[in-house]
Amino acid sequence: MKKTPRRARILALIGIILLLGMYGSTMVFALMKSPAARGLLMGSVFCTIAVPVLLYAILLAAKNVRGKALPHHEEKETAADPSPSEPEPDPGVQDTLTYGQNKSESSDPGKK
């Protein structure tokens, strides 16, 4: 079993505390009898819904950008991956030949 990094656990704990604080403030604003209570309640309800949705969207985008197969700290090629490090040249492209010259002319320059 892979151990979760300490930084991730601390950030998760901070997130839980913030969410509980938003839920608590929503409850307090709902029970207040102040003229500003309605506006505060609406703002708190919005944040209670919007913040987790935005965090989920950010995490989903980060996962897709980074790639699902390899974690961001393991970007090395594995032995099971037989893909070559350099792409193979296009067989239609002739590297050393000039325009109008074919392979038989270039391989034997003394024969003309």
PyMOL commands that set and color helices and strands:
alter all, ss='L'
color gray80, all
select helices_A, chain A and resi 6-31+37-66+103-107
alter helices_A, ss='H'
color red, helices_A
deselect
rebuild
show_as cartoon
